[in-house]
Amino acid sequence: MDNVIDLIATDAKPSEVSDAIKAVLYAKSAERIDAARPIVAADLFGVEGYEDQGENEIDQESQEEE
């Protein structure tokens, strides 16, 4: 995120700022998908008790970001 702020502060090209924002968003979404993948797989294949554990991890990550 600091990279985006630096680009804005130094009057970088709008396309560079946009690319940096997209990169940050893609990285965050990839982390969320990686965290949710085991939960979805466990639900799909009927593994009991795994869902609660994974949901807590995702909730903690979202609270840490705020």
C-alpha positions in Angstrom: 0.0 0.0 0.0 2.9 2.3 0.7 3.9 2.0 -3.0 0.5 3.4 -4.1 0.9 6.4 -1.7 4.4 7.0 -2.9 3.2 7.0 -6.5 0.5 9.5 -5.8 2.8 11.7 -3.8 5.4 11.8 -6.6 2.8 12.6 -9.3 3.3 9.3 -11.1 1.3 8.6 -14.3 -2.4 7.7 -13.5 -1.9 4.4 -15.3 1.0 3.5 -12.9 -1.2 4.4 -9.9 -4.0 2.3 -11.3 -1.7 -0.6 -11.9 -0.4 -0.4 -8.4 -3.9 -0.3 -6.9 -4.9 -3.3 -9.0 -1.8 -5.3 -7.9 -2.7 -4.6 -4.2 -6.3 -5.7 -4.7 -5.3 -8.8 -6.6 -2.9 -9.8 -3.8 -5.5 -9.3 -1.1 -8.1 -11.2 -3.0 -5.7 -14.1 -3.6 -5.0 -14.3 0.1 -8.7 -14.4 0.8 -9.3 -17.1 -1.8 -6.4 -19.2 -0.4 -7.9 -18.9 3.1 -11.4 -19.8 1.9 -10.4 -22.7 -0.4 -10.0 -25.3 2.4 -13.3 -24.3 3.9 -15.1 -24.7 0.6 -13.4 -28.0 -0.1 -14.3 -29.4 3.3 -17.9 -28.3 2.8 -18.0 -29.8 -0.6 -16.7 -33.2 0.5 -18.6 -33.3 3.8 -15.8 -32.9 6.3 -17.4 -31.9 9.7 -16.0 -29.3 12.0 -13.6 -27.8 9.6 -15.9 -24.9 8.6 -15.9 -23.3 12.0 -12.1 -23.2 12.3 -11.7 -21.6 8.9 -14.4 -19.0 9.4 -12.6 -17.8 12.5 -9.4 -17.4 10.6 -11.0 -15.3 7.9 -12.8 -13.2 10.5 -9.5 -12.5 12.4 -7.8 -11.5 9.1 -10.5 -9.0 8.3 -10.4 -7.5 11.8 -6.6 -7.2 11.6 -6.8 -5.3 8.3 -9.2 -2.7 9.9 
